[in-house]
Amino acid sequence: MRNFKRVIVVVFILLIVLATVVFVLENQQSVSLVFLGWSAPELSVAIPVIVALLIGMVMGPLLGWIWAVGKKSKRNR
């Protein structure tokens, strides 16, 4: 059963990687982003989207952890 779960996880990860590669290959148009006066160089459309996805994947668990720690410290008082 443990090996079956590992196979499912590996297949799922490979599907995500494949979808990301297809997304990058399909979105080769150049775009220049401007945010609060800061101008980024022209990059493929996929690069800012993937960077935003990765930032969100880091920020979500980080904010959840901060919220849990804050809730735990209020309980201990």
Secondary structure as UniProt FT lines:
FT   HELIX           2..26
FT   STRAND          30..31
FT   STRAND          34..35
FT   TURN            36..37
FT   STRAND          38..39
FT   STRAND          43..44
FT   HELIX           46..76
//
